[in-house]
Amino acid sequence: MQTTAAEEERSFYDRVGGEQTFRRLVHFFYQGVAQDELLRPMYPEEDLGPAEERFALFLMQYWGGPRTYSDRRGHPRLRMRHVPFQVDRAAHDAWLRHMRTALDRLALPAEDDRELWNYMTYAAAAMINTAG
């Protein structure tokens, strides 16, 4: 299927449904994290809501949506923000497992799913900071 010039100019954020899509993705993701014995301790807040909000805002901004994340928190500095946590291969794998489940629940078109998944696998690998 060919895309038109107008479709190519639209951001990924707009193409996949904007804020609602990213909020759904992150909500589905945190439903898995909330039950995960390895990942849940990495979120010190009793309620995962603040982490969910930060992650949704980050993804929305990264993919072409509003710059609310940077307006509130400054530069993302993802590796720096993850330094306090031991992120090893097991945490990486668990994170990606929950993200894959969340993405599957969105049922995006294959090309959009692949683009988002490629980013998630890259980002997850970049967060590893502990051998094991």
N, CA, C and O atoms as a printed pandas DataFrame, in Angstrom:
     atom_number atom_name residue_name chain_id  residue_number  x_coord  y_coord  z_coord
0              1         N          MET        A               1    0.844   -1.177    0.000
1              2        CA          MET        A               1    0.000    0.000    0.000
2              3         C          MET        A               1    0.887    1.237    0.000
3              4         O          MET        A               1    1.799    1.350    0.819
4              5         N          GLN        A               2    0.625    2.154   -0.905
5              6        CA          GLN        A               2    1.419    3.368   -0.998
6              7         C          GLN        A               2    0.859    4.437   -0.067
7              8         O          GLN        A               2   -0.350    4.539    0.140
8              9         N          THR        A               3    1.775    5.233    0.488
9             10        CA          THR        A               3    1.343    6.335    1.337
10            11         C          THR        A               3    1.372    7.629    0.544
11            12         O          THR        A               3    2.184    7.795   -0.366
12            13         N          THR        A               4    0.498    8.523    0.891
13            14        CA          THR        A               4    0.449    9.821    0.230
14            15         C          THR        A               4    1.426   10.764    0.911
15            16         O          THR        A               4    1.909   10.484    2.009
16            17         N          ALA        A               5    1.717   11.884    0.258
17            18        CA          ALA        A               5    2.622   12.881    0.840
18            19         C          ALA        A               5    2.063   13.392    2.160
19            20         O          ALA        A               5    2.818   13.616    3.107
20            21         N          ALA        A               6    0.752   13.576    2.231
21            22        CA          ALA        A               6    0.132   14.062    3.483
22            23         C          ALA        A               6    0.319   13.061    4.606
23            24         O          ALA        A               6    0.574   13.451    5.745
24            25         N          GLU        A               7    0.195   11.762    4.300
25            26        CA          GLU        A               7    0.378   10.740    5.325
26            27         C          GLU        A               7    1.823   10.704    5.807
27            28         O          GLU        A               7    2.083   10.498    6.992
28            29         N          GLU        A               8    2.771   10.909    4.875
29            30        CA          GLU        A               8    4.180   10.886    5.253
30            31         C          GLU        A               8    4.542   12.077    6.131
31            32         O          GLU        A               8    5.467   11.985    6.938
32            33         N          GLU        A               9    3.832   13.191    5.990
33            34        CA          GLU        A               9    4.110   14.378    6.798
34            35         C          GLU        A               9    3.552   14.249    8.211
35            36         O          GLU        A               9    4.038   14.903    9.134
36            37         N          ARG        A              10    2.551   13.422    8.382
37            38        CA          ARG        A              10    1.972   13.229    9.711
38            39         C          ARG        A              10    2.990   12.543   10.612
39            40         O          ARG        A              10    3.726   11.662   10.168
40            41         N          SER        A              11    3.029   12.942   11.856
41            42        CA          SER        A              11    3.939   12.296   12.798
42            43         C          SER        A              11    3.437   10.890   13.113
43            44         O          SER        A              11    2.260   10.574   12.936
44            45         N          PHE        A              12    4.339   10.076   13.575
45            46        CA          PHE        A              12    3.964    8.734   14.023
46            47         C          PHE        A              12    2.890    8.855   15.101
47            48         O          PHE        A              12    1.925    8.090   15.117
48            49         N          TYR        A              13    3.064    9.803   15.982
49            50        CA          TYR        A              13    2.104   10.069   17.063
50            51         C          TYR        A              13    0.697   10.230   16.504
51            52         O          TYR        A              13   -0.239    9.587   16.981
52            53         N          ASP        A              14    0.544   11.069   15.511
53            54        CA          ASP        A              14   -0.777   11.287   14.915
54            55         C          ASP        A              14   -1.255   10.061   14.149
55            56         O          ASP        A              14   -2.431    9.700   14.207
56            57         N          ARG        A              15   -0.346    9.434   13.442
57            58        CA          ARG        A              15   -0.720    8.294   12.600
58            59         C          ARG        A              15   -1.319    7.150   13.410
59            60         O          ARG        A              15   -2.236    6.474   12.944
60            61         N          VAL        A              16   -0.799    6.925   14.636
61            62        CA          VAL        A              16   -1.278    5.783   15.421
62            63         C          VAL        A              16   -2.422    6.129   16.368
63            64         O          VAL        A              16   -2.913    5.259   17.087
64            65         N          GLY        A              17   -2.849    7.383   16.378
65            66        CA          GLY        A              17   -4.001    7.727   17.220
66            67         C          GLY        A              17   -3.707    8.689   18.338
67            68         O          GLY        A              17   -4.578    8.938   19.172
68            69         N          GLY        A              18   -2.502    9.244   18.389
69            70        CA          GLY        A              18   -2.186   10.295   19.345
70            71         C          GLY        A              18   -2.189    9.871   20.799
71            72         O          GLY        A              18   -1.879    8.730   21.143
72            73         N          GLU        A              19   -2.544   10.816   21.630
73            74        CA          GLU        A              19   -2.467   10.630   23.081
74            75         C          GLU        A              19   -3.187    9.377   23.555
75            76         O          GLU        A              19   -2.652    8.625   24.370
76            77         N          GLN        A              20   -4.367    9.151   23.063
77            78        CA          GLN        A              20   -5.147    7.999   23.528
78            79         C          GLN        A              20   -4.395    6.689   23.309
79            80         O          GLN        A              20   -4.388    5.826   24.187
80            81         N          THR        A              21   -3.769    6.534   22.159
81            82        CA          THR        A              21   -3.044    5.303   21.863
82            83         C          THR        A              21   -1.863    5.121   22.802
83            84         O          THR        A              21   -1.648    4.025   23.321
84            85         N          PHE        A              22   -1.100    6.171   23.027
85            86        CA          PHE        A              22    0.071    6.042   23.893
86            87         C          PHE        A              22   -0.337    5.828   25.351
87            88         O          PHE        A              22    0.320    5.077   26.071
88            89         N          ARG        A              23   -1.391    6.465   25.780
89            90        CA          ARG        A              23   -1.867    6.236   27.150
90            91         C          ARG        A              23   -2.361    4.799   27.324
91            92         O          ARG        A              23   -2.120    4.182   28.362
92            93         N          ARG        A              24   -3.041    4.271   26.326
93            94        CA          ARG        A              24   -3.495    2.877   26.396
94            95         C          ARG        A              24   -2.298    1.931   26.438
95            96         O          ARG        A              24   -2.263    1.005   27.249
96            97         N          LEU        A              25   -1.311    2.165   25.558
97            98        CA          LEU        A              25   -0.117    1.328   25.526
98            99         C          LEU        A              25    0.555    1.281   26.896
99           100         O          LEU        A              25    0.855    0.207   27.417
100          101         N          VAL        A              26    0.781    2.440   27.461
101          102        CA          VAL        A              26    1.487    2.516   28.739
102          103         C          VAL        A              26    0.642    1.920   29.869
103          104         O          VAL        A              26    1.183    1.280   30.771
104          105         N          HIS        A              27   -0.645    2.120   29.828
105          106        CA          HIS        A              27   -1.520    1.521   30.850
106          107         C          HIS        A              27   -1.467   -0.004   30.773
107          108         O          HIS        A              27   -1.334   -0.675   31.796
108          109         N          PHE        A              28   -1.569   -0.547   29.569
109          110        CA          PHE        A              28   -1.472   -2.001   29.413
110          111         C          PHE        A              28   -0.116   -2.500   29.900
111          112         O          PHE        A              28   -0.034   -3.536   30.559
112          113         N          PHE        A              29    0.947   -1.767   29.577
113          114        CA          PHE        A              29    2.290   -2.137   30.008
114          115         C          PHE        A              29    2.377   -2.200   31.529
115          116         O          PHE        A              29    2.882   -3.177   32.082
116          117         N          TYR        A              30    1.888   -1.167   32.207
117          118        CA          TYR        A              30    1.990   -1.135   33.666
118          119         C          TYR        A              30    1.070   -2.138   34.344
119          120         O          TYR        A              30    1.305   -2.482   35.503
120          121         N          GLN        A              31    0.051   -2.611   33.681
121          122        CA          GLN        A              31   -0.743   -3.699   34.244
122          123         C          GLN        A              31    0.137   -4.932   34.417
123          124         O          GLN        A              31    0.015   -5.650   35.410
124          125         N          GLY        A              32    1.016   -5.176   33.462
125          126        CA          GLY        A              32    1.952   -6.289   33.587
126          127         C          GLY        A              32    3.021   -6.033   34.624
127          128         O          GLY        A              32    3.336   -6.913   35.425
128          129         N          VAL        A              33    3.584   -4.832   34.617
129          130        CA          VAL        A              33    4.641   -4.485   35.575
130          131         C          VAL        A              33    4.133   -4.611   37.011
131          132         O          VAL        A              33    4.869   -5.059   37.891
132          133         N          ALA        A              34    2.903   -4.225   37.249
133          134        CA          ALA        A              34    2.342   -4.258   38.610
134          135         C          ALA        A              34    2.364   -5.660   39.199
135          136         O          ALA        A              34    2.414   -5.819   40.419
136          137         N          GLN        A              35    2.328   -6.680   38.343
137          138        CA          GLN        A              35    2.310   -8.069   38.805
138          139         C          GLN        A              35    3.670   -8.753   38.701
139          140         O          GLN        A              35    3.788   -9.940   39.005
140          141         N          ASP        A              36    4.682   -8.030   38.283
141          142        CA          ASP        A              36    5.982   -8.621   38.015
142          143         C          ASP        A              36    6.907   -8.496   39.225
143          144         O          ASP        A              36    7.232   -7.388   39.651
144          145         N          GLU        A              37    7.324   -9.617   39.768
145          146        CA          GLU        A              37    8.150   -9.621   40.984
146          147         C          GLU        A              37    9.531   -9.017   40.762
147          148         O          GLU        A              37   10.141   -8.515   41.706
148          149         N          LEU        A              38   10.027   -9.056   39.547
149          150        CA          LEU        A              38   11.346   -8.491   39.252
150          151         C          LEU        A              38   11.268   -6.981   39.011
151          152         O          LEU        A              38   12.095   -6.226   39.523
152          153         N          LEU        A              39   10.285   -6.548   38.243
153          154        CA          LEU        A              39   10.206   -5.139   37.871
154          155         C          LEU        A              39    9.506   -4.259   38.895
155          156         O          LEU        A              39    9.900   -3.107   39.076
156          157         N          ARG        A              40    8.494   -4.758   39.562
157          158        CA          ARG        A              40    7.696   -3.912   40.456
158          159         C          ARG        A              40    8.537   -3.189   41.507
159          160         O          ARG        A              40    8.274   -2.021   41.791
160          161         N          PRO        A              41    9.555   -3.854   42.101
161          162        CA          PRO        A              41   10.381   -3.152   43.099
162          163         C          PRO        A              41   11.170   -1.965   42.539
163          164         O          PRO        A              41   11.652   -1.136   43.311
164          165         N          MET        A              42   11.309   -1.866   41.228
165          166        CA          MET        A              42   12.028   -0.739   40.638
166          167         C          MET        A              42   11.184    0.529   40.631
167          168         O          MET        A              42   11.668    1.602   40.272
168          169         N          TYR        A              43    9.949    0.406   41.020
169          170        CA          TYR        A              43    9.034    1.547   41.074
170          171         C          TYR        A              43    8.689    1.784   42.537
171          172         O          TYR        A              43    7.750    1.186   43.061
172          173         N          PRO        A              44    9.453    2.664   43.203
173          174        CA          PRO        A              44    9.301    2.829   44.655
174          175         C          PRO        A              44    7.962    3.432   45.082
175          176         O          PRO        A              44    7.545    3.250   46.226
176          177         N          GLU        A              45    7.291    4.137   44.191
177          178        CA          GLU        A              45    6.019    4.737   44.563
178          179         C          GLU        A              45    4.985    3.631   44.769
179          180         O          GLU        A              45    4.949    2.652   44.024
180          181         N          GLU        A              46    4.158    3.802   45.778
181          182        CA          GLU        A              46    3.131    2.814   46.063
182          183         C          GLU        A              46    2.184    2.644   44.879
183          184         O          GLU        A              46    1.758    1.536   44.551
184          185         N          ASP        A              47    1.872    3.756   44.259
185          186        CA          ASP        A              47    0.976    3.775   43.115
186          187         C          ASP        A              47    1.813    3.932   41.844
187          188         O          ASP        A              47    2.681    4.802   41.780
188          189         N          LEU        A              48    1.564    3.115   40.855
189          190        CA          LEU        A              48    2.316    3.210   39.603
190          191         C          LEU        A              48    1.848    4.369   38.731
191          192         O          LEU        A              48    2.438    4.619   37.679
192          193         N          GLY        A              49    0.819    5.069   39.137
193          194        CA          GLY        A              49    0.264    6.166   38.352
194          195         C          GLY        A              49    1.277    7.214   37.932
195          196         O          GLY        A              49    1.305    7.580   36.757
196          197         N          PRO        A              50    2.114    7.719   38.839
197          198        CA          PRO        A              50    3.101    8.729   38.425
198          199         C          PRO        A              50    4.097    8.201   37.382
199          200         O          PRO        A              50    4.450    8.918   36.446
200          201         N          ALA        A              51    4.545    6.963   37.539
201          202        CA          ALA        A              51    5.458    6.374   36.552
202          203         C          ALA        A              51    4.743    6.206   35.213
203          204         O          ALA        A              51    5.319    6.452   34.153
204          205         N          GLU        A              52    3.499    5.789   35.277
205          206        CA          GLU        A              52    2.703    5.620   34.055
206          207         C          GLU        A              52    2.564    6.961   33.326
207          208         O          GLU        A              52    2.700    7.027   32.104
208          209         N          GLU        A              53    2.297    8.009   34.074
209          210        CA          GLU        A              53    2.147    9.337   33.475
210          211         C          GLU        A              53    3.461    9.798   32.835
211          212         O          GLU        A              53    3.455   10.300   31.712
212          213         N          ARG        A              54    4.580    9.632   33.538
213          214        CA          ARG        A              54    5.873   10.052   32.989
214          215         C          ARG        A              54    6.199    9.304   31.696
215          216         O          ARG        A              54    6.635    9.904   30.714
216          217         N          PHE        A              55    5.982    7.992   31.710
217          218        CA          PHE        A              55    6.307    7.185   30.533
218          219         C          PHE        A              55    5.401    7.550   29.350
219          220         O          PHE        A              55    5.869    7.644   28.215
220          221         N          ALA        A              56    4.124    7.753   29.613
221          222        CA          ALA        A              56    3.203    8.147   28.539
222          223         C          ALA        A              56    3.625    9.484   27.949
223          224         O          ALA        A              56    3.672    9.634   26.728
224          225         N          LEU        A              57    3.932   10.458   28.801
225          226        CA          LEU        A              57    4.350   11.770   28.301
226          227         C          LEU        A              57    5.645   11.678   27.502
227          228         O          LEU        A              57    5.792   12.329   26.468
228          229         N          PHE        A              58    6.581   10.866   27.988
229          230        CA          PHE        A              58    7.834   10.692   27.266
230          231         C          PHE        A              58    7.577   10.118   25.872
231          232         O          PHE        A              58    8.059   10.663   24.879
232          233         N          LEU        A              59    6.821    9.023   25.795
233          234        CA          LEU        A              59    6.564    8.395   24.497
234          235         C          LEU        A              59    5.806    9.327   23.561
235          236         O          LEU        A              59    6.105    9.386   22.368
236          237         N          MET        A              60    4.839   10.048   24.087
237          238        CA          MET        A              60    4.094   10.982   23.239
238          239         C          MET        A              60    5.037   12.016   22.633
239          240         O          MET        A              60    4.966   12.300   21.438
240          241         N          GLN        A              61    5.916   12.574   23.452
241          242        CA          GLN        A              61    6.858   13.576   22.955
242          243         C          GLN        A              61    7.819   12.957   21.949
243          244         O          GLN        A              61    8.052   13.527   20.883
244          245         N          TYR        A              62    8.370   11.813   22.273
245          246        CA          TYR        A              62    9.359   11.164   21.397
246          247         C          TYR        A              62    8.779   10.922   20.005
247          248         O          TYR        A              62    9.468   11.094   18.999
248          249         N          TRP        A              63    7.522   10.527   19.954
249          250        CA          TRP        A              63    6.906   10.156   18.683
250          251         C          TRP        A              63    6.195   11.306   17.980
251          252         O          TRP        A              63    5.462   11.077   17.018
252          253         N          GLY        A              64    6.397   12.537   18.441
253          254        CA          GLY        A              64    5.891   13.682   17.701
254          255         C          GLY        A              64    4.714   14.408   18.324
255          256         O          GLY        A              64    4.119   15.284   17.697
256          257         N          GLY        A              65    4.376   14.050   19.554
257          258        CA          GLY        A              65    3.276   14.715   20.241
258          259         C          GLY        A              65    3.752   15.914   21.033
259          260         O          GLY        A              65    4.852   16.419   20.807
260          261         N          PRO        A              66    2.931   16.371   21.957
261          262        CA          PRO        A              66    3.272   17.557   22.754
262          263         C          PRO        A              66    4.567   17.376   23.544
263          264         O          PRO        A              66    4.956   16.257   23.879
264          265         N          ARG        A              67    5.216   18.485   23.830
265          266        CA          ARG        A              67    6.498   18.474   24.557
266          267         C          ARG        A              67    6.300   18.568   26.074
267          268         O          ARG        A              67    7.168   19.082   26.780
268          269         N          THR        A              68    5.208   18.092   26.557
269          270        CA          THR        A              68    4.877   18.184   27.977
270          271         C          THR        A              68    5.936   17.526   28.856
271          272         O          THR        A              68    6.266   18.045   29.922
272          273         N          TYR        A              69    6.467   16.395   28.417
273          274        CA          TYR        A              69    7.480   15.707   29.219
274          275         C          TYR        A              69    8.654   16.645   29.501
275          276         O          TYR        A              69    9.023   16.841   30.659
276          277         N          SER        A              70    9.236   17.220   28.467
277          278        CA          SER        A              70   10.395   18.101   28.652
278          279         C          SER        A              70   10.025   19.370   29.404
279          280         O          SER        A              70   10.824   19.881   30.188
280          281         N          ASP        A              71    8.830   19.879   29.175
281          282        CA          ASP        A              71    8.385   21.069   29.898
282          283         C          ASP        A              71    8.348   20.813   31.400
283          284         O          ASP        A              71    8.667   21.700   32.192
284          285         N          ARG        A              72    7.966   19.621   31.787
285          286        CA          ARG        A              72    7.852   19.272   33.217
286          287         C          ARG        A              72    9.140   18.742   33.820
287          288         O          ARG        A              72    9.449   19.027   34.977
288          289         N          ARG        A              73    9.900   17.965   33.036
289          290        CA          ARG        A              73   11.022   17.228   33.609
290          291         C          ARG        A              73   12.373   17.548   32.989
291          292         O          ARG        A              73   13.393   17.030   33.444
292          293         N          GLY        A              74   12.405   18.376   31.978
293          294        CA          GLY        A              74   13.665   18.656   31.309
294          295         C          GLY        A              74   14.015   17.557   30.321
295          296         O          GLY        A              74   13.158   16.769   29.920
296          297         N          HIS        A              75   15.276   17.513   29.934
297          298        CA          HIS        A              75   15.749   16.516   28.977
298          299         C          HIS        A              75   15.465   15.111   29.523
299          300         O          HIS        A              75   15.615   14.881   30.723
300          301         N          PRO        A              76   15.061   14.180   28.671
301          302        CA          PRO        A              76   14.737   12.830   29.158
302          303         C          PRO        A              76   15.871   12.121   29.897
303          304         O          PRO        A              76   15.616   11.479   30.916
304          305         N          ARG        A              77   17.104   12.212   29.424
305          306        CA          ARG        A              77   18.258   11.578   30.090
306          307         C          ARG        A              77   17.909   10.167   30.595
307          308         O          ARG        A              77   18.056    9.859   31.778
308          309         N          LEU        A              78   17.456    9.344   29.687
309          310        CA          LEU        A              78   16.949    8.034   30.085
310          311         C          LEU        A              78   17.962    7.189   30.837
311          312         O          LEU        A              78   17.634    6.615   31.875
312          313         N          ARG        A              79   19.174    7.104   30.340
313          314        CA          ARG        A              79   20.163    6.263   31.053
314          315         C          ARG        A              79   20.421    6.811   32.445
315          316         O          ARG        A              79   20.487    6.043   33.404
316          317         N          MET        A              80   20.566    8.110   32.575
317          318        CA          MET        A              80   20.818    8.707   33.877
318          319         C          MET        A              80   19.667    8.416   34.847
319          320         O          MET        A              80   19.900    8.096   36.013
320          321         N          ARG        A              81   18.453    8.527   34.371
321          322        CA          ARG        A              81   17.293    8.311   35.245
322          323         C          ARG        A              81   17.157    6.847   35.675
323          324         O          ARG        A              81   16.488    6.550   36.665
324          325         N          HIS        A              82   17.785    5.944   34.943
325          326        CA          HIS        A              82   17.699    4.527   35.284
326          327         C          HIS        A              82   18.900    4.017   36.082
327          328         O          HIS        A              82   18.904    2.865   36.516
328          329         N          VAL        A              83   19.916    4.859   36.282
329          330        CA          VAL        A              83   21.115    4.450   37.003
330          331         C          VAL        A              83   20.829    3.919   38.418
331          332         O          VAL        A              83   21.481    2.964   38.840
332          333         N          PRO        A              84   19.886    4.498   39.157
333          334        CA          PRO        A              84   19.659    3.985   40.511
334          335         C          PRO        A              84   19.148    2.537   40.557
335          336         O          PRO        A              84   19.127    1.928   41.627
336          337         N          PHE        A              85   18.745    1.990   39.432
337          338        CA          PHE        A              85   18.166    0.656   39.391
338          339         C          PHE        A              85   19.102   -0.300   38.678
339          340         O          PHE        A              85   19.747    0.059   37.693
340          341         N          GLN        A              86   19.169   -1.521   39.185
341          342        CA          GLN        A              86   19.978   -2.537   38.527
342          343         C          GLN        A              86   19.156   -3.126   37.387
343          344         O          GLN        A              86   18.230   -3.908   37.600
344          345         N          VAL        A              87   19.517   -2.731   36.183
345          346        CA          VAL        A              87   18.822   -3.223   35.001
346          347         C          VAL        A              87   19.741   -4.234   34.321
347          348         O          VAL        A              87   20.708   -3.865   33.655
348          349         N          ASP        A              88   19.427   -5.495   34.496
349          350        CA          ASP        A              88   20.213   -6.561   33.886
350          351         C          ASP        A              88   19.415   -7.204   32.756
351          352         O          ASP        A              88   18.331   -6.736   32.409
352          353         N          ARG        A              89   19.946   -8.254   32.197
353          354        CA          ARG        A              89   19.279   -8.922   31.069
354          355         C          ARG        A              89   17.904   -9.451   31.482
355          356         O          ARG        A              89   16.966   -9.400   30.687
356          357         N          ALA        A              90   17.770   -9.949   32.687
357          358        CA          ALA        A              90   16.471  -10.462   33.124
358          359         C          ALA        A              90   15.433   -9.338   33.203
359          360         O          ALA        A              90   14.284   -9.523   32.802
360          361         N          ALA        A              91   15.839   -8.177   33.720
361          362        CA          ALA        A              91   14.922   -7.028   33.785
362          363         C          ALA        A              91   14.575   -6.562   32.372
363          364         O          ALA        A              91   13.420   -6.250   32.081
364          365         N          HIS        A              92   15.573   -6.517   31.504
365          366        CA          HIS        A              92   15.371   -6.168   30.102
366          367         C          HIS        A              92   14.317   -7.088   29.473
367          368         O          HIS        A              92   13.371   -6.626   28.836
368          369         N          ASP        A              93   14.500   -8.380   29.664
369          370        CA          ASP        A              93   13.585   -9.354   29.061
370          371         C          ASP        A              93   12.172   -9.219   29.621
371          372         O          ASP        A              93   11.193   -9.304   28.880
372          373         N          ALA        A              94   12.073   -9.006   30.935
373          374        CA          ALA        A              94   10.753   -8.845   31.555
374          375         C          ALA        A              94   10.065   -7.580   31.040
375          376         O          ALA        A              94    8.872   -7.587   30.733
376          377         N          TRP        A              95   10.826   -6.512   30.952
377          378        CA          TRP        A              95   10.284   -5.242   30.449
378          379         C          TRP        A              95    9.739   -5.423   29.045
379          380         O          TRP        A              95    8.622   -5.003   28.742
380          381         N          LEU        A              96   10.542   -6.057   28.180
381          382        CA          LEU        A              96   10.105   -6.266   26.801
382          383         C          LEU        A              96    8.914   -7.217   26.713
383          384         O          LEU        A              96    8.053   -7.048   25.848
384          385         N          ARG        A              97    8.855   -8.198   27.583
385          386        CA          ARG        A              97    7.713   -9.122   27.584
386          387         C          ARG        A              97    6.413   -8.356   27.846
387          388         O          ARG        A              97    5.409   -8.570   27.166
388          389         N          HIS        A              98    6.443   -7.461   28.841
389          390        CA          HIS        A              98    5.241   -6.672   29.155
390          391         C          HIS        A              98    4.927   -5.669   28.048
391          392         O          HIS        A              98    3.761   -5.406   27.753
392          393         N          MET        A              99    5.967   -5.115   27.441
393          394        CA          MET        A              99    5.737   -4.175   26.349
394          395         C          MET        A              99    5.161   -4.892   25.135
395          396         O          MET        A              99    4.278   -4.360   24.463
396          397         N          ARG        A             100    5.651   -6.092   24.848
397          398        CA          ARG        A             100    5.114   -6.845   23.704
398          399         C          ARG        A             100    3.628   -7.166   23.922
399          400         O          ARG        A             100    2.819   -7.059   23.001
400          401         N          THR        A             101    3.292   -7.553   25.132
401          402        CA          THR        A             101    1.892   -7.838   25.458
402          403         C          THR        A             101    1.043   -6.586   25.283
403          404         O          THR        A             101   -0.057   -6.650   24.735
404          405         N          ALA        A             102    1.552   -5.450   25.746
405          406        CA          ALA        A             102    0.818   -4.184   25.626
406          407         C          ALA        A             102    0.636   -3.803   24.160
407          408         O          ALA        A             102   -0.452   -3.401   23.747
408          409         N          LEU        A             103    1.689   -3.930   23.389
409          410        CA          LEU        A             103    1.601   -3.615   21.957
410          411         C          LEU        A             103    0.616   -4.532   21.247
411          412         O          LEU        A             103   -0.153   -4.083   20.397
412          413         N          ASP        A             104    0.638   -5.794   21.587
413          414        CA          ASP        A             104   -0.294   -6.733   20.967
414          415         C          ASP        A             104   -1.738   -6.338   21.263
415          416         O          ASP        A             104   -2.611   -6.486   20.408
416          417         N          ARG        A             105   -1.989   -5.841   22.459
417          418        CA          ARG        A             105   -3.348   -5.423   22.819
418          419         C          ARG        A             105   -3.804   -4.215   22.012
419          420         O          ARG        A             105   -5.001   -4.044   21.782
420          421         N          LEU        A             106   -2.864   -3.369   21.575
421          422        CA          LEU        A             106   -3.228   -2.214   20.762
422          423         C          LEU        A             106   -3.661   -2.618   19.353
423          424         O          LEU        A             106   -4.504   -1.962   18.742
424          425         N          ALA        A             107   -3.078   -3.701   18.847
425          426        CA          ALA        A             107   -3.387   -4.185   17.502
426          427         C          ALA        A             107   -3.182   -3.087   16.443
427          428         O          ALA        A             107   -4.061   -2.837   15.619
428          429         N          LEU        A             108   -2.024   -2.446   16.479
429          430        CA          LEU        A             108   -1.680   -1.439   15.482
430          431         C          LEU        A             108   -1.449   -2.098   14.128
431          432         O          LEU        A             108   -1.202   -3.302   14.063
432          433         N          PRO        A             109   -1.526   -1.329   13.054
433          434        CA          PRO        A             109   -1.127   -1.874   11.753
434          435         C          PRO        A             109    0.316   -2.401   11.851
435          436         O          PRO        A             109    1.134   -1.863   12.597
436          437         N          ALA        A             110    0.606   -3.443   11.097
437          438        CA          ALA        A             110    1.892   -4.143   11.207
438          439         C          ALA        A             110    3.096   -3.212   11.095
439          440         O          ALA        A             110    4.044   -3.339   11.870
440          441         N          GLU        A             111    3.074   -2.286   10.150
441          442        CA          GLU        A             111    4.214   -1.394    9.960
442          443         C          GLU        A             111    4.419   -0.492   11.181
443          444         O          GLU        A             111    5.554   -0.278   11.607
444          445         N          ASP        A             112    3.344    0.031   11.739
445          446        CA          ASP        A             112    3.444    0.889   12.923
446          447         C          ASP        A             112    3.892    0.080   14.134
447          448         O          ASP        A             112    4.714    0.543   14.925
448          449         N          ASP        A             113    3.357   -1.121   14.278
449          450        CA          ASP        A             113    3.758   -2.008   15.372
450          451         C          ASP        A             113    5.250   -2.280   15.291
451          452         O          ASP        A             113    5.958   -2.206   16.295
452          453         N          ARG        A             114    5.721   -2.593   14.099
453          454        CA          ARG        A             114    7.143   -2.904   13.911
454          455         C          ARG        A             114    8.026   -1.703   14.248
455          456         O          ARG        A             114    9.071   -1.858   14.881
456          457         N          GLU        A             115    7.610   -0.514   13.827
457          458        CA          GLU        A             115    8.398    0.688   14.111
458          459         C          GLU        A             115    8.476    0.951   15.616
459          460         O          GLU        A             115    9.544    1.261   16.144
460          461         N          LEU        A             116    7.360    0.825   16.285
461          462        CA          LEU        A             116    7.331    1.045   17.732
462          463         C          LEU        A             116    8.118   -0.038   18.461
463          464         O          LEU        A             116    8.863    0.255   19.396
464          465         N          TRP        A             117    7.954   -1.280   18.038
465          466        CA          TRP        A             117    8.671   -2.392   18.670
466          467         C          TRP        A             117   10.181   -2.253   18.473
467          468         O          TRP        A             117   10.950   -2.514   19.398
468          469         N          ASN        A             118   10.606   -1.851   17.296
469          470        CA          ASN        A             118   12.042   -1.667   17.063
470          471         C          ASN        A             118   12.617   -0.631   18.016
471          472         O          ASN        A             118   13.713   -0.812   18.546
472          473         N          TYR        A             119   11.885    0.448   18.235
473          474        CA          TYR        A             119   12.348    1.452   19.184
474          475         C          TYR        A             119   12.406    0.867   20.604
475          476         O          TYR        A             119   13.383    1.072   21.324
476          477         N          MET        A             120   11.369    0.148   20.992
477          478        CA          MET        A             120   11.320   -0.399   22.352
478          479         C          MET        A             120   12.468   -1.370   22.602
479          480         O          MET        A             120   13.064   -1.359   23.679
480          481         N          THR        A             121   12.782   -2.202   21.627
481          482        CA          THR        A             121   13.882   -3.155   21.828
482          483         C          THR        A             121   15.226   -2.424   21.912
483          484         O          THR        A             121   16.096   -2.797   22.699
484          485         N          TYR        A             122   15.384   -1.388   21.097
485          486        CA          TYR        A             122   16.594   -0.578   21.158
486          487         C          TYR        A             122   16.706    0.116   22.527
487          488         O          TYR        A             122   17.754    0.062   23.170
488          489         N          ALA        A             123   15.635    0.756   22.957
489          490        CA          ALA        A             123   15.648    1.496   24.226
490          491         C          ALA        A             123   15.882    0.555   25.404
491          492         O          ALA        A             123   16.645    0.880   26.313
492          493         N          ALA        A             124   15.245   -0.586   25.394
493          494        CA          ALA        A             124   15.418   -1.544   26.494
494          495         C          ALA        A             124   16.874   -1.990   26.588
495          496         O          ALA        A             124   17.427   -2.071   27.685
496          497         N          ALA        A             125   17.490   -2.276   25.459
497          498        CA          ALA        A             125   18.897   -2.699   25.465
498          499         C          ALA        A             125   19.797   -1.582   25.979
499          500         O          ALA        A             125   20.782   -1.848   26.669
500          501         N          ALA        A             126   19.472   -0.347   25.653
501          502        CA          ALA        A             126   20.282    0.800   26.081
502          503         C          ALA        A             126   20.206    1.039   27.587
503          504         O          ALA        A             126   21.085    1.695   28.146
504          505         N          MET        A             127   19.186    0.525   28.246
505          506        CA          MET        A             127   19.022    0.751   29.684
506          507         C          MET        A             127   19.785   -0.263   30.535
507          508         O          MET        A             127   19.928   -0.066   31.742
508          509         N          ILE        A             128   20.275   -1.342   29.927
509          510        CA          ILE        A             128   21.021   -2.342   30.700
510          511         C          ILE        A             128   22.264   -1.687   31.293
511          512         O          ILE        A             128   23.069   -1.091   30.577
512          513         N          ASN        A             129   22.406   -1.806   32.602
513          514        CA          ASN        A             129   23.536   -1.181   33.290
514          515         C          ASN        A             129   24.210   -2.120   34.289
515          516         O          ASN        A             129   25.088   -1.707   35.046
516          517         N          THR        A             130   23.793   -3.383   34.286
517          518        CA          THR        A             130   24.320   -4.364   35.226
518          519         C          THR        A             130   24.511   -5.682   34.502
519          520         O          THR        A             130   23.621   -6.129   33.778
520          521         N          ALA        A             131   25.670   -6.311   34.690
521          522        CA          ALA        A             131   25.898   -7.626   34.083
522          523         C          ALA        A             131   25.009   -8.657   34.757
523          524         O          ALA        A             131   24.621   -8.520   35.917
524          525         N          GLY        A             132   24.704   -9.679   33.998
525          526        CA          GLY        A             132   23.939  -10.774   34.613
526          527         C          GLY        A             132   22.725  -11.144   33.867
527          528         O          GLY        A             132   21.999  -12.048   34.279
